C-alpha cells in the first residue's frame, strides 16, 4: 500500500471516535479492499460532507454574532 492510499484511509477513518472502534476496524477493512477509484469516490464524499459541516458551523457562528 502506498503512502497516498494509506493517508487517504487514515483521513477517512478520522470520522470515527475512539468509542466506535469496531465500526472503525470494519470500515478500515472495507477501505483497504476498495479499488483506487472507489477510494477516491469515498474521499470526495468525505470532503463534501466536511464542507457542508463547515458551512453550517460558519453560519451558526455568524448568526450568534448577529451578522
C-alpha angles and dihedrals in degrees: 000000000000125000095254092054092045091050092048091053091047090052093049091049091052090083090071120086125221088258090061096061095135092050090046093053091047090050091047090055090048094049093047091054094050125102117245090257093053091047092051089051090053090049091052090051090048091051092048092051091047091051092050090049091049092050091050091050090048092051091048091053092048091049090050089052091049094240 
